[in-house]
């Protein structure tokens, strides 16, 4: 196990540099001169634009800019945006919003998703099973931005149950966006939980346990359920990373000042440092989530041997 | 699991995808899945044509087809998809109104007998625009899926079959694409293009979409490669090319087809999301995503602006997911 983790960590390195360089190269290939974009309609004096391009290393070749950038990142310096504010400050300010949003979404999908999956799996073929299967399919089919939009109109504006947008109402303002953000994963989790539970209920060890005279409650609740949770837990680990990506759309629609909206605004404003900084962060979160999922799988299921 | 140290990701990688999620197959199961496909036994059939006829018709595909025809889910989704494809190819069959003939005096009318879906801010007939919107969605969905599948089939079978350095290089490239969040990659790459049409959006979605599919091909090729019939073919002197095209690929195709079907839906959804965010297609293109974006500011007074394109978009995505669902049930013998 230890050797496996170390090997996976080593594999991290090329993937990390590859992915961040790709984003870096793409962002700084955005057509248009960022200094002129900054100046707007005014014409900047030569000396000012020279100073600026020197400060942001814009004259160096791309790989060298990347080298300087990534070295600074390792020291916690994500560069500064065009207003002279450190990007790390921006992230520190925006990150709590996204983390809160992701945690609410995560709690929502764990409780409802796993619950619905268990109910459907135990009552396979019954009404509740079909209800879960059909409703999750609908949730998967409706694109995230459409459901976000609809939820905002119906629950926020028409019914007035939730704040429409922004975070001025404290933690209540996170509820609706979190439910929308978590709904897609919730549907996947419910279906995954149902399938694995159904598979496990058919397994030989469940038949053995039943024939030993154990109560159904114990057979389902202890024997089958524990085993069927393994793939669900690994999925959840990956999902925590993936929620960061989904946050871009949700935060934009619900006007939450998190890192998802910050990166989208960064792209629109051609603020390369903001985009690359947040993208780097998201990539790292996603990679760590994947690693945790892989390790969890081995820890939870002793049949999987990595070495 | 031991033969595959580089990808100890037993659930199949596209974990976020309902197809692979449900048939939660680990490597061992997947080889059964692949081997469930009967080997095309041409030579045997040639000798005993009559006697083997029944064995031949019992191949995975004919079996699956026989099962599919009876599944209402499959029939419904197929009918819906055919309607959408006809709508994309010949919108004139559904409406005689020109979606670009607008009059500002009829701005934002609610649905009526004259304008079934009402009109938008420019006074264009919303029904006609919704119908014409099917074209870009279906085109991009098919284009992206076909090209991404091709890349995945070539790269995945090379990586899975040859292993070694080929595998390492392709696997690292896949890893890099895999860790970039889809929407993030989409907005970053698409904002590079000053003008964005169907070609540009498709290209970007192909770039972002091949990696997941390639991993799927790769793992099912690895499973199919270790089957006995591949050893048999090799011992009879079969070339690598022949083994890959005649034995390995046909037997690892089932999960790829299921995934590709669902991908069409996912791509259509992604295109709409990117257009909605303003980094996908641009006006005057007619796209459901753009229509929904245009609805944003007027949603309270004119909810029909969101409802109709939203419903068409969802039904289209839904049909492809349903069809993938039905295909998976039919193609995975384990679930019978």
Interface residues (C-beta under 8 A of the other chain):
Chain A: X4 X11 X14 X15 X18 X19 X22 X23 X26 X27 X29 X30 X31 X137 X138 X140 X141 X142 X143 X144 X145 X146 X149 X150 X153 X157 X185 X187 X188 X191 X192 X195 X196 X199 X231 X234 X235 X238 X239 X242 X244 X245 X246 X248 X249 X252 X263 X264 X267 X268 X275 X279 X282 X283 X286 X287 X290 X293 X294 X297 X298 X304 X305 X306
Chain B: X1 X2 X5 X8 X9 X10 X11 X15 X16 X18 X21 X22 X23 X24 X172 X173 X175 X176 X179 X180 X181 X182 X183 X184 X185 X187 X188 X189 X191 X192 X194 X265 X269 X272 X273 X276 X277 X278 X279 X292 X296 X299 X300 X303 X306 X310 X313 X314 X315 X317 X318 X321 X322 X325
